[in-house]
Amino acid sequence: MAKRCRFVFNRKAFSQQVLKNETLRSRMRDSANEAVTDSRCMVRDHDGKNRSGVAIICPAPVEKAHGTLEDTLGRMHV
C-alpha cells in the first residue's frame, strides 16, 4: 500500500506566483483572444480577490446551437 504524501504550500507565495501572476494572465488573455472566432463571444479579464484569469463569455443559445465555447477551449494553447 502506498504511503500518504503531504504537501505544504506557502499560501501567500502561491497566490503571488501562480494565482495572481500577470505573465500567466497575459498568456491566457492572448490565447483566448486568438481562439475566439465568433463575434458573438467576448473575452474579459477577471482580476479577483483570490485569483486572476480570463473569462470567455458566449450567449447560451449560441453555445447550444454551435458549441462555440467548446471549440474555443479546444483551440486555446497556454
N, CA, C and O atoms as a GROMACS GRO file, in nm:
protein
  312
    1MET      N    1   0.084  -0.118   0.000
    1MET     CA    2   0.000   0.000   0.000
    1MET      C    3   0.089   0.125   0.000
    1MET      O    4   0.188   0.131   0.073
    2ALA      N    5   0.054   0.221  -0.081
    2ALA     CA    6   0.134   0.343  -0.093
    2ALA      C    7   0.120   0.429   0.032
    2ALA      O    8   0.014   0.435   0.094
    3LYS      N    9   0.229   0.495   0.066
    3LYS     CA   10   0.225   0.585   0.180
    3LYS      C   11   0.163   0.718   0.139
    3LYS      O   12   0.171   0.758   0.023
    4ARG      N   13   0.102   0.783   0.233
    4ARG     CA   14   0.041   0.912   0.206
    4ARG      C   15   0.148   1.020   0.198
    4ARG      O   16   0.250   1.015   0.267
    5CYS      N   17   0.123   1.116   0.113
    5CYS     CA   18   0.213   1.231   0.100
    5CYS      C   19   0.142   1.354   0.152
    5CYS      O   20   0.019   1.363   0.150
    6ARG      N   21   0.220   1.446   0.198
    6ARG     CA   22   0.163   1.571   0.247
    6ARG      C   23   0.238   1.686   0.181
    6ARG      O   24   0.360   1.693   0.187
    7PHE      N   25   0.163   1.775   0.119
    7PHE     CA   26   0.221   1.891   0.054
    7PHE      C   27   0.183   2.014   0.135
    7PHE      O   28   0.068   2.031   0.174
    8VAL      N   29   0.281   2.098   0.158
    8VAL     CA   30   0.256   2.222   0.232
    8VAL      C   31   0.290   2.338   0.139
    8VAL      O   32   0.403   2.349   0.090
    9PHE      N   33   0.193   2.423   0.116
    9PHE     CA   34   0.212   2.539   0.029
    9PHE      C   35   0.222   2.665   0.113
    9PHE      O   36   0.152   2.681   0.213
   10ASN      N   37   0.308   2.752   0.071
   10ASN     CA   38   0.310   2.885   0.127
   10ASN      C   39   0.200   2.961   0.053
   10ASN      O   40   0.219   3.000  -0.062
   11ARG      N   41   0.086   2.982   0.118
   11ARG     CA   42  -0.031   3.038   0.051
   11ARG      C   43  -0.004   3.174  -0.013
   11ARG      O   44  -0.047   3.199  -0.126
   12LYS      N   45   0.067   3.260   0.056
   12LYS     CA   46   0.092   3.394   0.004
   12LYS      C   47   0.181   3.387  -0.121
   12LYS      O   48   0.154   3.454  -0.220
   13ALA      N   49   0.286   3.306  -0.114
   13ALA     CA   50   0.375   3.291  -0.229
   13ALA      C   51   0.302   3.226  -0.347
   13ALA      O   52   0.318   3.269  -0.461
   14PHE      N   53   0.221   3.123  -0.320
   14PHE     CA   54   0.146   3.057  -0.426
   14PHE      C   55   0.049   3.155  -0.492
   14PHE      O   56   0.034   3.156  -0.614
   15SER      N   57  -0.016   3.236  -0.412
   15SER     CA   58  -0.108   3.336  -0.465
   15SER      C   59  -0.037   3.435  -0.554
   15SER      O   60  -0.085   3.468  -0.663
   16GLN      N   61   0.079   3.484  -0.509
   16GLN     CA   62   0.153   3.583  -0.586
   16GLN      C   63   0.215   3.522  -0.713
   16GLN      O   64   0.212   3.585  -0.819
   17GLN      N   65   0.270   3.403  -0.703
   17GLN     CA   66   0.346   3.344  -0.813
   17GLN      C   67   0.260   3.269  -0.915
   17GLN      O   68   0.300   3.256  -1.031
   18VAL      N   69   0.145   3.221  -0.873
   18VAL     CA   70   0.063   3.142  -0.965
   18VAL      C   71  -0.074   3.206  -0.989
   18VAL      O   72  -0.109   3.236  -1.103
   19LEU      N   73  -0.149   3.227  -0.884
   19LEU     CA   74  -0.287   3.273  -0.900
   19LEU      C   75  -0.299   3.417  -0.946
   19LEU      O   76  -0.395   3.452  -1.015
   20LYS      N   77  -0.205   3.503  -0.910
   20LYS     CA   78  -0.212   3.644  -0.947
   20LYS      C   79  -0.097   3.683  -1.040
   20LYS      O   80  -0.061   3.801  -1.047
   21ASN      N   81  -0.039   3.588  -1.111
   21ASN     CA   82   0.076   3.612  -1.196
   21ASN      C   83   0.034   3.681  -1.326
   21ASN      O   84  -0.045   3.626  -1.403
   22GLU      N   85   0.086   3.801  -1.349
   22GLU     CA   86   0.048   3.880  -1.467
   22GLU      C   87   0.097   3.817  -1.597
   22GLU      O   88   0.030   3.830  -1.699
   23THR      N   89   0.211   3.750  -1.596
   23THR     CA   90   0.261   3.685  -1.716
   23THR      C   91   0.168   3.573  -1.760
   23THR      O   92   0.134   3.563  -1.878
   24LEU      N   93   0.125   3.489  -1.666
   24LEU     CA   94   0.030   3.383  -1.700
   24LEU      C   95  -0.102   3.440  -1.748
   24LEU      O   96  -0.163   3.390  -1.842
   25ARG      N   97  -0.145   3.546  -1.682
   25ARG     CA   98  -0.272   3.610  -1.719
   25ARG      C   99  -0.265   3.666  -1.861
   25ARG      O  100  -0.360   3.652  -1.937
   26SER      N  101  -0.154   3.730  -1.896
   26SER     CA  102  -0.143   3.786  -2.030
   26SER      C  103  -0.135   3.674  -2.135
   26SER      O  104  -0.188   3.690  -2.245
   27ARG      N  105  -0.070   3.563  -2.102
   27ARG     CA  106  -0.067   3.449  -2.194
   27ARG      C  107  -0.207   3.392  -2.215
   27ARG      O  108  -0.245   3.360  -2.328
   28MET      N  109  -0.284   3.379  -2.107
   28MET     CA  110  -0.421   3.330  -2.118
   28MET      C  111  -0.505   3.426  -2.200
   28MET      O  112  -0.584   3.383  -2.285
   29ARG      N  113  -0.490   3.556  -2.176
   29ARG     CA  114  -0.566   3.658  -2.249
   29ARG      C  115  -0.535   3.650  -2.399
   29ARG      O  116  -0.627   3.650  -2.481
   30ASP      N  117  -0.407   3.644  -2.434
   30ASP     CA  118  -0.367   3.637  -2.574
   30ASP      C  119  -0.419   3.510  -2.641
   30ASP      O  120  -0.470   3.514  -2.753
   31SER      N  121  -0.408   3.398  -2.572
   31SER     CA  122  -0.454   3.271  -2.625
   31SER      C  123  -0.606   3.272  -2.645
   31SER      O  124  -0.656   3.222  -2.746
   32ALA      N  125  -0.679   3.328  -2.549
   32ALA     CA  126  -0.825   3.335  -2.560
   32ALA      C  127  -0.865   3.426  -2.675
   32ALA      O  128  -0.957   3.393  -2.750
   33ASN      N  129  -0.799   3.539  -2.690
   33ASN     CA  130  -0.831   3.630  -2.799
   33ASN      C  131  -0.808   3.566  -2.935
   33ASN      O  132  -0.885   3.588  -3.028
   34GLU      N  133  -0.703   3.486  -2.947
   34GLU     CA  134  -0.676   3.416  -3.073
   34GLU      C  135  -0.777   3.304  -3.097
   34GLU      O  136  -0.813   3.278  -3.212
   35ALA      N  137  -0.822   3.239  -2.991
   35ALA     CA  138  -0.911   3.124  -3.005
   35ALA      C  139  -1.055   3.162  -3.034
   35ALA      O  140  -1.127   3.086  -3.099
   36VAL      N  141  -1.099   3.278  -2.987
   36VAL     CA  142  -1.238   3.320  -3.008
   36VAL      C  143  -1.254   3.367  -3.152
   36VAL      O  144  -1.194   3.467  -3.193
   37THR      N  145  -1.335   3.294  -3.229
   37THR     CA  146  -1.357   3.331  -3.368
   37THR      C  147  -1.498   3.382  -3.393
   37THR      O  148  -1.524   3.445  -3.495
   38ASP      N  149  -1.589   3.357  -3.301
   38ASP     CA  150  -1.728   3.401  -3.316
   38ASP      C  151  -1.742   3.542  -3.259
   38ASP      O  152  -1.705   3.566  -3.145
   39SER      N  153  -1.795   3.633  -3.338
   39SER     CA  154  -1.808   3.773  -3.295
   39SER      C  155  -1.911   3.790  -3.183
   39SER      O  156  -1.915   3.894  -3.118
   40ARG      N  157  -1.995   3.689  -3.161
   40ARG     CA  158  -2.095   3.698  -3.054
   40ARG      C  159  -2.038   3.664  -2.917
   40ARG      O  160  -2.104   3.682  -2.815
   41CYS      N  161  -1.916   3.615  -2.913
   41CYS     CA  162  -1.849   3.581  -2.787
   41CYS      C  163  -1.746   3.689  -2.755
   41CYS      O  164  -1.695   3.756  -2.844
   42MET      N  165  -1.716   3.704  -2.627
   42MET     CA  166  -1.618   3.803  -2.587
   42MET      C  167  -1.524   3.748  -2.481
   42MET      O  168  -1.557   3.653  -2.410
   43VAL      N  169  -1.407   3.809  -2.472
   43VAL     CA  170  -1.306   3.772  -2.373
   43VAL      C  171  -1.298   3.885  -2.273
   43VAL      O  172  -1.287   4.002  -2.311
   44ARG      N  173  -1.302   3.850  -2.144
   44ARG     CA  174  -1.297   3.952  -2.039
   44ARG      C  175  -1.193   3.911  -1.934
   44ARG      O  176  -1.187   3.795  -1.893
   45ASP      N  177  -1.114   4.008  -1.892
   45ASP     CA  178  -1.018   3.984  -1.783
   45ASP      C  179  -1.093   3.972  -1.652
   45ASP      O  180  -1.193   4.041  -1.629
   46HIS      N  181  -1.044   3.884  -1.568
   46HIS     CA  182  -1.102   3.870  -1.434
   46HIS      C  183  -0.988   3.890  -1.334
   46HIS      O  184  -0.894   3.811  -1.329
   47ASP      N  185  -0.998   3.993  -1.256
   47ASP     CA  186  -0.898   4.020  -1.152
   47ASP      C  187  -0.969   4.015  -1.018
   47ASP      O  188  -1.014   4.117  -0.966
   48GLY      N  189  -0.976   3.896  -0.962
   48GLY     CA  190  -1.049   3.876  -0.837
   48GLY      C  191  -0.960   3.891  -0.716
   48GLY      O  192  -0.840   3.916  -0.726
   49LYS      N  193  -1.021   3.876  -0.601
   49LYS     CA  194  -0.950   3.890  -0.474
   49LYS      C  195  -0.848   3.777  -0.456
   49LYS      O  196  -0.737   3.801  -0.409
   50ASN      N  197  -0.886   3.655  -0.494
   50ASN     CA  198  -0.801   3.538  -0.471
   50ASN      C  199  -0.720   3.494  -0.593
   50ASN      O  200  -0.614   3.434  -0.579
   51ARG      N  201  -0.772   3.523  -0.712
   51ARG     CA  202  -0.701   3.479  -0.832
   51ARG      C  203  -0.741   3.566  -0.950
   51ARG      O  204  -0.844   3.634  -0.949
   52SER      N  205  -0.657   3.563  -1.051
   52SER     CA  206  -0.682   3.636  -1.174
   52SER      C  207  -0.698   3.537  -1.288
   52SER      O  208  -0.656   3.422  -1.278
   53GLY      N  209  -0.759   3.582  -1.395
   53GLY     CA  210  -0.776   3.493  -1.509
   53GLY      C  211  -0.848   3.562  -1.622
   53GLY      O  212  -0.855   3.685  -1.627
   54VAL      N  213  -0.900   3.483  -1.710
   54VAL     CA  214  -0.971   3.532  -1.828
   54VAL      C  215  -1.103   3.457  -1.836
   54VAL      O  216  -1.108   3.335  -1.816
   55ALA      N  217  -1.209   3.530  -1.866
   55ALA     CA  218  -1.341   3.469  -1.884
   55ALA      C  219  -1.381   3.481  -2.031
   55ALA      O  220  -1.368   3.588  -2.090
   56ILE      N  221  -1.428   3.372  -2.088
   56ILE     CA  222  -1.482   3.373  -2.223
   56ILE      C  223  -1.634   3.365  -2.208
   56ILE      O  224  -1.686   3.269  -2.153
   57ILE      N  225  -1.702   3.466  -2.259
   57ILE     CA  226  -1.846   3.477  -2.242
   57ILE      C  227  -1.914   3.458  -2.377
   57ILE      O  228  -1.878   3.522  -2.476
   58CYS      N  229  -2.012   3.369  -2.378
   58CYS     CA  230  -2.085   3.339  -2.501
   58CYS      C  231  -2.232   3.320  -2.464
   58CYS      O  232  -2.262   3.251  -2.366
   59PRO      N  233  -2.325   3.378  -2.540
   59PRO     CA  234  -2.467   3.358  -2.511
   59PRO      C  235  -2.506   3.210  -2.517
   59PRO      O  236  -2.456   3.135  -2.602
   60ALA      N  237  -2.593   3.168  -2.428
   60ALA     CA  238  -2.633   3.027  -2.418
   60ALA      C  239  -2.692   2.974  -2.549
   60ALA      O  240  -2.659   2.862  -2.588
   61PRO      N  241  -2.779   3.048  -2.618
   61PRO     CA  242  -2.834   2.993  -2.743
   61PRO      C  243  -2.727   2.968  -2.850
   61PRO      O  244  -2.736   2.872  -2.926
   62VAL      N  245  -2.626   3.055  -2.854
   62VAL     CA  246  -2.517   3.037  -2.950
   62VAL      C  247  -2.436   2.914  -2.915
   62VAL      O  248  -2.401   2.835  -3.002
   63GLU      N  249  -2.407   2.897  -2.787
   63GLU     CA  250  -2.331   2.779  -2.742
   63GLU      C  251  -2.409   2.652  -2.770
   63GLU      O  252  -2.353   2.552  -2.816
   64LYS      N  253  -2.537   2.655  -2.741
   64LYS     CA  254  -2.620   2.536  -2.761
   64LYS      C  255  -2.628   2.497  -2.909
   64LYS      O  256  -2.622   2.379  -2.943
   65ALA      N  257  -2.640   2.596  -2.996
   65ALA     CA  258  -2.656   2.568  -3.138
   65ALA      C  259  -2.524   2.534  -3.208
   65ALA      O  260  -2.522   2.450  -3.298
   66HIS      N  261  -2.414   2.597  -3.164
   66HIS     CA  262  -2.288   2.584  -3.239
   66HIS      C  263  -2.172   2.523  -3.160
   66HIS      O  264  -2.071   2.486  -3.219
   67GLY      N  265  -2.184   2.512  -3.028
   67GLY     CA  266  -2.074   2.460  -2.947
   67GLY      C  267  -1.952   2.551  -2.949
   67GLY      O  268  -1.839   2.504  -2.951
   68THR      N  269  -1.977   2.681  -2.949
   68THR     CA  270  -1.870   2.779  -2.965
   68THR      C  271  -1.767   2.775  -2.852
   68THR      O  272  -1.647   2.781  -2.879
   69LEU      N  273  -1.812   2.765  -2.729
   69LEU     CA  274  -1.717   2.762  -2.617
   69LEU      C  275  -1.629   2.637  -2.620
   69LEU      O  276  -1.509   2.644  -2.595
   70GLU      N  277  -1.690   2.526  -2.651
   70GLU     CA  278  -1.613   2.402  -2.660
   70GLU      C  279  -1.506   2.411  -2.768
   70GLU      O  280  -1.392   2.369  -2.747
   71ASP      N  281  -1.543   2.467  -2.883
   71ASP     CA  282  -1.445   2.485  -2.991
   71ASP      C  283  -1.336   2.581  -2.950
   71ASP      O  284  -1.218   2.559  -2.978
   72THR      N  285  -1.375   2.690  -2.882
   72THR     CA  286  -1.277   2.790  -2.839
   72THR      C  287  -1.178   2.730  -2.742
   72THR      O  288  -1.057   2.749  -2.757
   73LEU      N  289  -1.226   2.656  -2.643
   73LEU     CA  290  -1.136   2.595  -2.545
   73LEU      C  291  -1.045   2.492  -2.609
   73LEU      O  292  -0.932   2.473  -2.565
   74GLY      N  293  -1.093   2.426  -2.713
   74GLY     CA  294  -1.011   2.330  -2.785
   74GLY      C  295  -0.897   2.395  -2.862
   74GLY      O  296  -0.794   2.332  -2.888
   75ARG      N  297  -0.914   2.522  -2.900
   75ARG     CA  298  -0.812   2.594  -2.975
   75ARG      C  299  -0.713   2.670  -2.887
   75ARG      O  300  -0.613   2.721  -2.937
   76MET      N  301  -0.740   2.677  -2.758
   76MET     CA  302  -0.651   2.753  -2.669
   76MET      C  303  -0.523   2.677  -2.638
   76MET      O  304  -0.526   2.558  -2.609
   77HIS      N  305  -0.411   2.748  -2.644
   77HIS     CA  306  -0.280   2.692  -2.607
   77HIS      C  307  -0.212   2.794  -2.516
   77HIS      O  308  -0.186   2.907  -2.558
   78VAL      N  309  -0.184   2.754  -2.393
   78VAL     CA  310  -0.120   2.846  -2.298
   78VAL      C  311   0.020   2.795  -2.269
   78VAL      O  312   0.093   2.857  -2.191
   0.00000   0.00000   0.00000
